């Protein structure tokens, strides 16, 4: 992983949460923090009847720049933070374009307004990013700005592993993040819940007791030389139940792969990851599939 941490910033609680997580990631990875506000293209904020007022355009941009200055002042002193104003009809597209411009390691966004503290709920921007980003997206739980762990470096990276196409890319990203952040790496299998519909209880139990362990063994064996990891099989009656009963460390992040429905090098949040979000108390990072992973899935 290389480049900066790009935060999709708004002058809201969700924007402050994204800033808090972005600062943690930037500090842990010794990366620059780029705060990006996306405004509608100049000349489009007035109706066809009323011509655009140049003074109004300048006022909007000046206000955005002031918000960015105030936000940058809240970043830790040891994190280089720069604010940027970009123009795009789509906030998500503007953030992705900025991420590509800055060669971003991650794009960070906050939860939807009204989300329960410590939990996730995708707003319109995050949902659009989940369908189109070419860059891993980090989702900040609501209230991250006030969390006691807000100033902690990344302590552990949990990778939710499976057998679907793109698993190699996810493992590589997890190893890269844990290594760069000098954090512990944990591999967790959610394979028991990623089974075809219609299996009876006995078949599901067989998968839980055998296949999940086998997947963990295979993934552990695929780790690069010199890299070690904790391994754990998530147990429960559902994805939500398993996630709720897993132990989570202060300062932890979890990484998941994009759904098999995603286009190559794009994100698409799968059903398992979406269910995880319901109970997950830590930030989630969604990693796009690589073209190699997509081609493997097509064979």
DAWOVEN-V613575 format. One record per residue. RES is the residue in one small letter. SS is DSSP state (@ for helix, = for strand, . for the rest). PHI is phi in whole degrees, 0 to 359 (NA if undefined). PSI is psi in whole degrees, 0 to 359 (none if undefined). Layout:
res=RES ss=SS phi=PHI psi=PSI
res=RES ss=SS phi=PHI psi=PSI
//
This chain:
res=x ss=. phi=NA psi=141
res=x ss=. phi=215 psi=167
res=x ss=. phi=97 psi=194
res=x ss=. phi=264 psi=178
res=x ss== phi=254 psi=120
res=x ss== phi=257 psi=126
res=x ss== phi=253 psi=125
res=x ss== phi=283 psi=100
res=x ss=. phi=260 psi=140
res=x ss=. phi=224 psi=154
res=x ss=. phi=278 psi=62
res=x ss=. phi=223 psi=175
res=x ss=@ phi=300 psi=320
res=x ss=@ phi=297 psi=322
res=x ss=@ phi=295 psi=321
res=x ss=@ phi=293 psi=324
res=x ss=@ phi=294 psi=317
res=x ss=@ phi=297 psi=320
res=x ss=@ phi=298 psi=316
res=x ss=@ phi=298 psi=315
res=x ss=@ phi=292 psi=318
res=x ss=@ phi=301 psi=320
res=x ss=@ phi=295 psi=320
res=x ss=@ phi=299 psi=315
res=x ss=@ phi=294 psi=317
res=x ss=@ phi=297 psi=317
res=x ss=@ phi=295 psi=316
res=x ss=@ phi=294 psi=328
res=x ss=@ phi=258 psi=3
res=x ss=. phi=53 psi=50
res=x ss=. phi=242 psi=161
res=x ss=. phi=283 psi=147
res=x ss== phi=253 psi=119
res=x ss== phi=250 psi=114
res=x ss== phi=268 psi=128
res=x ss== phi=235 psi=123
res=x ss== phi=256 psi=132
res=x ss== phi=252 psi=123
res=x ss== phi=250 psi=156
res=x ss=. phi=300 psi=151
res=x ss=. phi=305 psi=144
res=x ss=. phi=301 psi=137
res=x ss=. phi=94 psi=353
res=x ss=. phi=255 psi=0
res=x ss=. phi=267 psi=9
res=x ss=. phi=237 psi=158
res=x ss=. phi=283 psi=172
res=x ss=. phi=290 psi=336
res=x ss=. phi=279 psi=318
res=x ss=. phi=260 psi=118
res=x ss=. phi=294 psi=151
res=x ss=. phi=298 psi=136
res=x ss=. phi=266 psi=121
res=x ss=@ phi=299 psi=323
res=x ss=@ phi=296 psi=322
res=x ss=@ phi=293 psi=317
res=x ss=@ phi=302 psi=315
res=x ss=@ phi=293 psi=324
res=x ss=@ phi=296 psi=316
res=x ss=@ phi=297 psi=315
res=x ss=@ phi=294 psi=318
res=x ss=@ phi=298 psi=321
res=x ss=@ phi=296 psi=318
res=x ss=@ phi=298 psi=318
res=x ss=@ phi=295 psi=324
res=x ss=@ phi=294 psi=318
res=x ss=@ phi=301 psi=318
res=x ss=@ phi=294 psi=319
res=x ss=@ phi=298 psi=318
res=x ss=@ phi=295 psi=320
res=x ss=@ phi=293 psi=316
res=x ss=@ phi=299 psi=328
res=x ss=@ phi=292 psi=340
res=x ss=@ phi=273 psi=348
res=x ss=. phi=290 psi=151
res=x ss=. phi=304 psi=147
res=x ss=. phi=298 psi=333
res=x ss=. phi=270 psi=7
res=x ss=. phi=247 psi=123
res=x ss=. phi=286 psi=119
res=x ss== phi=235 psi=128
res=x ss== phi=231 psi=136
res=x ss== phi=261 psi=147
res=x ss== phi=220 psi=139
res=x ss== phi=254 psi=128
res=x ss== phi=234 psi=159
res=x ss== phi=239 psi=129
res=x ss=. phi=195 psi=147
res=x ss=. phi=293 psi=334
res=x ss=. phi=247 psi=124
res=x ss=@ phi=301 psi=315
res=x ss=@ phi=297 psi=315
res=x ss=@ phi=297 psi=322
res=x ss=@ phi=295 psi=321
res=x ss=@ phi=292 psi=317
res=x ss=@ phi=298 psi=316
res=x ss=@ phi=298 psi=320
res=x ss=@ phi=294 psi=319
res=x ss=@ phi=300 psi=318
res=x ss=@ phi=291 psi=322
res=x ss=@ phi=298 psi=319
res=x ss=. phi=266 psi=8
res=x ss=. phi=52 psi=51
res=x ss=. phi=292 psi=141
res=x ss=. phi=287 psi=318
res=x ss== phi=215 psi=151
res=x ss== phi=249 psi=134
res=x ss== phi=242 psi=134
res=x ss== phi=223 psi=160
res=x ss=. phi=266 psi=177
res=x ss=. phi=280 psi=167
res=x ss=. phi=294 psi=151
res=x ss=. phi=300 psi=140
res=x ss=. phi=88 psi=2
res=x ss=. phi=290 psi=142
res=x ss=. phi=302 psi=138
res=x ss=. phi=305 psi=135
res=x ss=. phi=83 psi=1
res=x ss=. phi=240 psi=176
res=x ss=. phi=246 psi=145
res=x ss=. phi=206 psi=128
res=x ss=. phi=284 psi=127
res=x ss=. phi=273 psi=185
res=x ss=@ phi=295 psi=321
res=x ss=@ phi=292 psi=312
res=x ss=@ phi=299 psi=320
res=x ss=@ phi=297 psi=319
res=x ss=@ phi=294 psi=320
res=x ss=@ phi=298 psi=322
res=x ss=@ phi=295 psi=343
res=x ss=@ phi=257 psi=352
res=x ss=@ phi=218 psi=348
res=x ss=. phi=290 psi=141
res=x ss=. phi=265 psi=358
res=x ss=. phi=239 psi=143
res=x ss=. phi=307 psi=139
res=x ss== phi=246 psi=128
res=x ss== phi=259 psi=129
res=x ss== phi=255 psi=121
res=x ss=. phi=271 psi=127
res=x ss=. phi=298 psi=153
res=x ss=. phi=299 psi=137
res=x ss=. phi=87 psi=7
res=x ss=@ phi=304 psi=327
res=x ss=@ phi=295 psi=335
res=x ss=@ phi=252 psi=3
res=x ss=. phi=291 psi=142
res=x ss=. phi=297 psi=340
res=x ss=. phi=269 psi=5
res=x ss=. phi=301 psi=330
res=x ss=. phi=264 psi=1
res=x ss=. phi=281 psi=145
res=x ss=. phi=289 psi=168
res=x ss=. phi=294 psi=120
res=x ss=. phi=265 psi=326
res=x ss== phi=210 psi=142
res=x ss== phi=247 psi=115
res=x ss== phi=261 psi=127
res=x ss== phi=250 psi=120
res=x ss== phi=276 psi=103
res=x ss== phi=262 psi=156
res=x ss=. phi=202 psi=200
res=x ss=. phi=244 psi=1
res=x ss=. phi=291 psi=161
res=x ss=. phi=304 psi=139
res=x ss=. phi=97 psi=356
res=x ss=@ phi=298 psi=324
res=x ss=@ phi=296 psi=318
res=x ss=@ phi=296 psi=321
res=x ss=@ phi=295 psi=315
res=x ss=@ phi=298 psi=318
res=x ss=@ phi=299 psi=317
res=x ss=@ phi=294 psi=320
res=x ss=@ phi=295 psi=316
res=x ss=@ phi=297 psi=317
res=x ss=@ phi=297 psi=317
res=x ss=@ phi=293 psi=314
res=x ss=@ phi=298 psi=319
res=x ss=@ phi=294 psi=314
res=x ss=@ phi=295 psi=325
res=x ss=@ phi=271 psi=357
res=x ss=. phi=55 psi=44
res=x ss=. phi=250 psi=162
res=x ss== phi=289 psi=147
res=x ss== phi=250 psi=129
res=x ss== phi=236 psi=134
res=x ss== phi=254 psi=124
res=x ss== phi=238 psi=131
res=x ss== phi=263 psi=124
res=x ss=. phi=249 psi=17
res=x ss=@ phi=305 psi=321
res=x ss=@ phi=304 psi=336
res=x ss=@ phi=261 psi=358
res=x ss=. phi=252 psi=58
res=x ss=. phi=241 psi=158
res=x ss=. phi=299 psi=147
res=x ss=. phi=294 psi=149
res=x ss=. phi=98 psi=352
res=x ss=. phi=291 psi=141
res=x ss=. phi=281 psi=173
res=x ss=@ phi=301 psi=320
res=x ss=@ phi=296 psi=320
res=x ss=@ phi=293 psi=319
res=x ss=@ phi=296 psi=319
res=x ss=@ phi=298 psi=321
res=x ss=@ phi=298 psi=317
res=x ss=@ phi=298 psi=317
res=x ss=@ phi=299 psi=319
res=x ss=@ phi=273 psi=341
res=x ss=@ phi=240 psi=303
res=x ss=@ phi=295 psi=319
res=x ss=@ phi=301 psi=315
res=x ss=@ phi=295 psi=321
res=x ss=@ phi=295 psi=319
res=x ss=@ phi=297 psi=315
res=x ss=@ phi=301 psi=318
res=x ss=@ phi=296 psi=317
res=x ss=@ phi=295 psi=316
res=x ss=@ phi=292 psi=319
res=x ss=@ phi=298 psi=321
res=x ss=@ phi=292 psi=338
res=x ss=. phi=274 psi=357
res=x ss=. phi=296 psi=144
res=x ss=. phi=300 psi=154
res=x ss=. phi=301 psi=135
res=x ss=. phi=89 psi=353
res=x ss=. phi=261 psi=127
res=x ss=. phi=246 psi=159
res=x ss=. phi=209 psi=148
res=x ss== phi=284 psi=147
res=x ss== phi=234 psi=142
res=x ss== phi=208 psi=135
res=x ss== phi=260 psi=121
res=x ss=. phi=288 psi=124
res=x ss=. phi=250 psi=142
res=x ss=. phi=163 psi=177
res=x ss=. phi=272 psi=350
res=x ss=. phi=202 psi=170
res=x ss=@ phi=300 psi=313
res=x ss=@ phi=300 psi=317
res=x ss=@ phi=295 psi=318
res=x ss=@ phi=296 psi=314
res=x ss=@ phi=295 psi=320
res=x ss=@ phi=296 psi=331
res=x ss=@ phi=263 psi=354
res=x ss=. phi=287 psi=142
res=x ss=. phi=284 psi=138
res=x ss=. phi=236 psi=133
res=x ss=. phi=274 psi=151
res=x ss=. phi=300 psi=137
res=x ss=. phi=82 psi=10
res=x ss== phi=276 psi=153
res=x ss== phi=230 psi=153
res=x ss== phi=241 psi=141
res=x ss== phi=244 psi=135
res=x ss== phi=230 psi=158
res=x ss== phi=269 psi=157
res=x ss=. phi=290 psi=153
res=x ss=. phi=299 psi=156
res=x ss=. phi=294 psi=346
res=x ss=. phi=283 psi=349
res=x ss=. phi=290 psi=148
res=x ss=. phi=288 psi=157
res=x ss=. phi=308 psi=133
res=x ss=. phi=62 psi=26
res=x ss=. phi=232 psi=162
res=x ss=. phi=264 psi=152
res=x ss=. phi=203 psi=116
res=x ss=. phi=287 psi=117
res=x ss=. phi=283 psi=172
res=x ss=@ phi=294 psi=323
res=x ss=@ phi=295 psi=314
res=x ss=@ phi=296 psi=321
res=x ss=@ phi=297 psi=321
res=x ss=@ phi=291 psi=323
res=x ss=@ phi=302 psi=321
res=x ss=@ phi=301 psi=331
res=x ss=@ phi=298 psi=329
res=x ss=@ phi=242 psi=352
res=x ss=. phi=288 psi=124
res=x ss=. phi=264 psi=5
res=x ss=. phi=234 psi=165
res=x ss== phi=298 psi=144
res=x ss== phi=247 psi=137
res=x ss== phi=244 psi=124
res=x ss== phi=257 psi=127
res=x ss== phi=254 psi=129
res=x ss=. phi=295 psi=155
res=x ss=. phi=285 psi=148
res=x ss=. phi=272 psi=166
res=x ss=@ phi=297 psi=323
res=x ss=@ phi=298 psi=319
res=x ss=@ phi=294 psi=321
res=x ss=@ phi=295 psi=318
res=x ss=@ phi=294 psi=325
res=x ss=@ phi=296 psi=323
res=x ss=@ phi=289 psi=339
res=x ss=@ phi=274 psi=346
res=x ss=. phi=277 psi=none
//
